[in-house]
């Protein structure tokens, strides 16, 4: 689950070496680094954006920056934290640009729940996915970085470029919203609870 940031020391050292070689213009090192991150970033960004094409665009933009800025990587953070920080900034810009489109697609993505109790783990995952889509992008991203990828609040703060307390606040508000949304999503559409978000 926390595969992007929990690797052995040898793996992190290899990534640092690859970034240094990319900084020297080594295309093979760039291809290897891209290969190490592409699938994991695609899965992560597709969950955030709900659009594979947008996730791929963000990945390409991220690795363009990695190619250009690798020489400046000082190693103050983990390679994954640096790369995800770039991806986060690119995703944030993409969220702003795609906000209207995402709002139009939201109704299409939300399937009507069938009962108040999940029939399966898959149904529970669906409800959670529906609830996550309704969170503001920065809260959703903090949730994914923390619970899906296993980053600490300090690492998330570095990735998102904000104070640690801001990360904690985003996670707190996200959990509170999820606690309200999940029971509403579990209620059949004909018997919606009062105050349901549109």
GULOVEX-187582 format. One record per atom (N, C-alpha, C): residue in one letter; x, y, z. Coordinates in steps of 0.02 Angstrom, whole numbers, plus 32768, in hexadecimal, padded with zeros to 4 digits. Layout:
// GULOVEX-187582
AXYZ ...
// end
This chain:
// GULOVEX-187582
X80297FC48000 X800080008000 X802B803F8000 X805E80418029 X8088807C802D X80C680728002 X80BC805C7FC5 X80F580487F9C X811F80817F81 X810380BE7F7A X812A80F57F5E X815E810F7F8F X815381087FCF X818381267FFD X81A380F4802E X818C80B6802E X81A98085805B X81CE80528032 X820F805F8028 X823A80318003 X82798028802B X829E7FF78017 X82DD7FEB8039 X830F8022802C X834280238055 X83788055804E X8399804F800A X83A280127FF2 X83C180087FB0 X839680277F79 X835480217F7E X8327803E7F4C X832B808A7F4B X832C80A87F86 X833080F17F8B X837481097F70 X83A980E47F82 X83EC80F77F69 X83EE80F27F1D X83CF80BE7F01 X83CD80B67EB8 X83A780F17E98 X837081067EB6 X834A813E7E9B X8373817F7E9D X839881897ED4 X83C381C47ED9 X83F881C37EA2 X841581887E97 X844781807E62 X8429818F7E1E X83EC81757E11 X83CB81817DD1 X83BE81CC7DC7 X83A781EE7DFB X839982367DF6 X83DA825B7DE6 X841082497E06 X845182697DF8 X8465825E7DAF X845B82217D96 X846C82137D50 X843D82387D21 X83FD823E7D33 X83CE82647D0A X83E682AD7D07 X83FD82C67D40 X8418830B7D42 X845283157D13 X847682DF7D04 X84AE82E27CD4 X849782D47C8C X845582CD7C82 X843A82C27C3F X8437827A7C29 X843A824A7C56 X843A82037C46 X83F281EC7C38 X83E381E07BF8 X839F81CB7BE4 X838D81867BFE X83BC81597C01 X83AD81157C1B X839981197C64 X83BC81427C8B X83AA814B7CD1 X836581697CD7 X835581997CAB X831281B87CAB X82DD81837C9C X82E981597C6A X82B981247C59 X82AF80F47C94 X82E580E47CB6 X82DF80B67CEF X82B880D77D28 X82C681167D36 X82A1813A7D6B X8257813F7D59 X824A814F7D1A X820581537D01 X81E381107D0B X820580DA7CFA X81E980977D02 X81DB80857D4A X8205809C7D77 X81FB808F7DBF X81BC80B17DDA X81AC80EB7DBF X817581137DDA X813581127DB2 X813881057D72 X80FD810F7D47 X80BF80EA7D60 X80C480A97D69 X808880837D7B X806B80997DBE X809680A47DEF X807E80B97E31 X805E80FF7E2E X807E812C7E09 X806381707E03 X8022816F7DDB X801E81457DA8 X7FE181427D7F X7FA7812B7DAA X7FB280F97DD4 X7F7D80E07E00 X7F6881167E31 X7F9981367E50 X7F8C816A7E81 X7F6781A57E62 X7F8181BE7E29 X7F6381F97E0A X7F2081EA7DEA X7F1681AE7DD2 X7ED4819C7DB6 X7EA0819C7DED X7EB281847E28 X7E8481877E61 X7E7381CF7E73 X7EA481FA7E70 X7E9882407E82 X7E6F82657E4D X7E82825C7E0E X7E6382837DD9 X7E2582637DBD X7E1F82207DC5 X7DE981F87DA8 X7DEC81F87D5C X7E25820C7D40 X7E2D820D7CF7 X7E7381F57CE6 X7E7781BD7CC4 X7EB881A07CB2 X7EDF81CF7C85 X7EBC81EF7C55 X7EE0821C7C26 X7EFF82577C4B X7EDC82727C7C X7EF782A97CA4 X7F3182927CCF X7F2A82567CEC X7F61823A7D14 X7F9F82327CE9 X7F9882197CAD X7FD182107C80 X7FF182537C6E X7FC782857C64 X7FE182C87C54 X800982E47C8F X7FF082D97CCC X801382F17D08 X805582CB7D10 X8055828A7D03 X809382637D08 X80C6827D7CD6 X80B182897C99 X80DF82A37C66 X80FA82E77C79 X80CE83137C91 X80E583557CA8 X8115834F7CE2 X810683217D10 X813283177D4A X817783017D34 X817982D07D07 X81BB82B67CF3 X81E082E77CC5 X81BD83137CA5 X81DF83487C7F X820483757CB1 X81E383857CE9 X820383AE7D1D X823D83877D3C X823483467D49 X826A831D7D65 X82A683207D36 X829B83197CF5 X82D2831B7CC4 X82F7835D7CC8 X82D183947CCC X82F083D67CCB X830F83E97D0E X82F483D07D46 X830983E77D88 X833283B37DAF X8340837A7D92 X836383457DB7 X83A7835C7DD1 X83C983857DAB X840B839E7DC0 X840583C57E02 X83CC83E57E0D X83C3840C7E4A X83AA83E47E86 X839C83A37E7D X8385837A7EB5 X83BE83737EE8 X83B2838D7F24 X83E7838E7F57 X83E583517F84 X83AF832B7F81 X83AA82F07FAC X839382FF7FF2 X8377833B7FFE X835E834D8040 X832283228054 X82FF83078022 X82C582DD802E X82CF829B8008 X82A1826D8013 X82A1822E7FED X8294823F7FA4 X82AF82187F75 X829F82237F2F X825482227F22 X823081F37F43 X81E881EE7F39 X81C4822D7F51 X81DC824B7F87 X81BD82897FA0 X81C882C27F6F X820382C67F53 X821382FA7F22 X81E782F17EE3 X81E582B47EC9 X81BF82A87E8C X817482B17E98 X815B82987ED1 X811482A27EE0 X810382EB7EED X813283117F08 X812783597F10 X811C837B7ECE X814583697E9D X813C83847E59 X80F9836E7E3E X80E8832E7E45 X80A883147E2C X806E83377E4E X807483437E8F X803F83657EB3 X803283AB7E96 X806883D07E8C X805F84147E70 X804084117E2A X805583E17E02 X803783D97DC0 X7FEE83C47DC5 X7FDF83977DF4 X7F9983817DFD X7F6E83BA7E16 X7F8883E37E43 X7F62841C7E5D X7F50844B7E24 X7F8084587DF8 X7F7284837DBE X7F3F84627D90 X7F4584217D87 X7F1583FD7D5D X7ECF83FD7D7C X7ECC83F67DBF X7E8B83F87DE1 X7E68843A7DD5 X7E8E846F7DD9 X7E7184B17DCE X7E5684B77D87 X7E7D849E7D57 X7E6884A37D11 X7E2E84757D01 X7E29843C7D24 X7DF6840A7D14 X7DBB840B7D43 X7DB7843C7D70 X7D82843D7DA3 X7D3C843B7D85 X7D3084627D52 X7CED84637D34 X7CDC84217D12 X7D0C84057CF0 X7D0183C57CD0 X7CF3838E7D03 X7D18838F7D3A X7D10835C7D6E X7CCA83627D8D X7CB2839E7D97 X7C7083A87DB4 X7C3A838B7D87 X7C4283937D46 X7C1183787D17 X7C12832C7D16 X7C4D830F7D1F X7C5482C77D1D X7C4282A67D5F X7C3C82CC7D95 X7C2F82B07DD6 X7BEF82877DD8 X7BB982A27DBC X7B79827D7DBD X7B7E823B7D97 X7BA4823A7D61 X7BAD81FD7D3B X7BD481C97D62 X7C0281DF7D8D X7C2C81B17DB3 X7C0981947DF0 X7BD781B67E09 X7BB5819F7E45 X7B7D816F7E33 X7B8681317E44 X7B5180FF7E3A X7B2580FF7E78 X7AE480F37E6F X7AB880F47EAA X7AC880B97ED8 X7AD280C67F18 X7ADD80907F47 X7A9D80677F51 X7AA580297F66 X7A6B7FFD7F68 X7A507FF17FAE X7A777FFB7FE2 X7A5F7FEF8026 X7A8B80148058 X7A7680128097 X7A9D803580CA X7AD8800C80E1 X7ADA7FCC80D5 X7B127FA180E7 X7B347F8A80A7 X7B767F8C80A5 X7B987F768068 X7B8F7F2B805E X7B7F7F178020 X7B777ED18010 X7BBB7EAF800A X7BEE7ED67FFE X7C317EB97FF5 X7C667EEE8004 X7CA37ED78009 X7CDB7F058011 X7CDF7F337FD4 X7CCF7F187F9A X7CD17F407F5C X7C9E7F797F60 X7C637F6B7F7A X7C317FA07F80 X7C487FD57FB2 X7C677FC07FE8 X7C827FF08018 X7CB8801B7FF8 X7CE37FFC7FCF X7D1780227FAB X7CF780547F7C X7CC080407F5B X7C9D806D7F2E X7C8280AA7F54 X7C64809D7F8E X7C4A80D57FB6 X7C8281037FCB X7CBA80E67FDF X7CF3810F7FF3 X7D0D81387FB9 X7D1181197F7E X7D28813E7F42 X7CF981787F32 X7CB7816B7F38 X7C8681A07F2B X7C8E81D97F5D X7C9B81C87F9B X7CA381FB7FCF X7CE482227FC3 X7D1982007FB1 X7D5982227FA5 X7D5482557F6D X7D2E82447F39 X7D2682717F00 X7D0782B37F17 X7CDE82B17F4B X7CBB82ED7F62 X7CE683197F90 X7D2083017FA4 X7D4D832A7FCD X7D70835E7FA2 X7D8183977FBF X7DAA83C77F9A X7DEC83A67F86 X7E0883B97F4C X7E4483987F32 X7E7E83947F64 X7E8B83C87F8B X7EC483C67FB9 X7EB883967FF3 X7E79838F8009 X7E6A835E803D X7E6F83178020 X7E55830E7FE4 X7E5882CC7FC3 X7EA082B77FBA X7ECA82E57FA4 X7F1182D57F99 X7F3382C37FDB X7F2482E88010 X7F4282D98052 X7F2D82938069 X7EED8282805F X7ED5823F8072 X7EFA820A804B X7F018213800A X7F2481E07FE1 X7F6D81DA7FF5 X7F8E82137FFF X7FD582108012 X7FDE81EE8056 X7FAF81F98084 X7FB581DD80C7 X7F9F819480C9 X7F62818680B2 X7F45814480BC X7F5481138084 X7F5B812B8047 X7F6A80FE800F X7FB580F38008 X7FDD8128800F X802481228002 X804E81208042 X802F812C807B X8052812480BB X8084815B80CD X807D819680B0 X80AA81CD80C0 X809881E98105 X80CA82018128 X80C082238168 X80A6826A815A X808C828A818E X807482CF8187 X80AE82FD8172 X80E982F0818B X812383198179 X81338311812E X813182D38115 X813F82C880CE X810982E780A3 X80CB82E180B9 X809382FF8093 X809B834B8091 X80B0836880C8 X80BB83B180CA X80F083C58098 X8125839E8092 X815A83AC8061 X813E83A6801B X81198370800E X80FD83657FCB X80CD839D7FB8 X80A183B07FE7 X806D83E17FD8 X808584297FE1 X80C184327FFD X80DC84758006 X80B4849F8038 X80A284808070 X807B84A380A3 X8094848D80E8 X807F84B0811D X8093849C8161 X807484588175 X8094843681A3 X807C83F581BC X803683FD81DA X802A843381FE X7FE8843D821C X7FB2844481E8 X7FC2846081AE X7F9184658178 X7F7F841F8160 X7FB083F3815A X7FA383AE8146 X7F75838D8179 X7F85839581B9 X7F5C837781EE X7F15839181EB X7F0D83D281DE X7ECB83F081DA X7EA583D3819E X7EC783CD8165 X7EA683B18129 X7E8F83698136 X7EB983428157 X7EA782FD8167 X7E6C82FB8198 X7E6C832781C9 X7E36832A81FA X7DF4833981D7 X7DF4836D81AE X7DB68381818B X7DA0834C8159 X7DD0832C8139 X7DBF82F68109 X7D9D82BD812E X7DB882A88167 X7D9A8271818D X7D54828581A4 X7D4B82C381BB X7D0982D981D1 X7CD782D88198 X7CEC82EE815D X7CBF82EE8123 X7CAE82A6810E X7CE0827B8110 X7CD4823580FD X7CA48214812E X7CA88224816E X7C7A8208819F X7C32821D8191 X7C2982598176 X7BE682708164 X7BCF82538121 X7BFD824F80F1 X7BEB823A80AD X7BDC81F080A8 X7C0281C680C9 X7BFA817E80C1 X7BB3816680D1 X7B96817A810A X7B5181648116 X7B20817E80E2 X7B2C81BA80C8 X7B0081D68095 X7B0581AF8054 X7B41819B8042 X7B4B81758005 X7B2F812E800B X7B2A81158048 X7B1080D28053 X7AC480D08052 X7AA4810A8054 X7A5B810E8055 X7A41810E800E X7A0F80E47FFF X79F280E57FBB X79DB812A7FA8 X79DF813A7F68 X79CE817E7F50 X798781937F63 X795981647F66 X791481757F77 X790B818A7FBF X793B81787FEA X793581878031 X797281AE8049 X798281E38024 X79BE82098035 X79B7822A8079 X79EF822E809B X79F0825080DB X79EF829C80D0 X79D282C180FF X79D2830A80F7 X7A19832480F7 X7A23835980D1 X7A65837980D1 X7A98835880A4 X7A82832A807A X7AB28308804D X7AD1833B801E X7B1183348013 X7B3283607FE3 X7B1783537F9E X7B0D83887F75 X7AF3837D7F31 X7B2583597F06 
// end
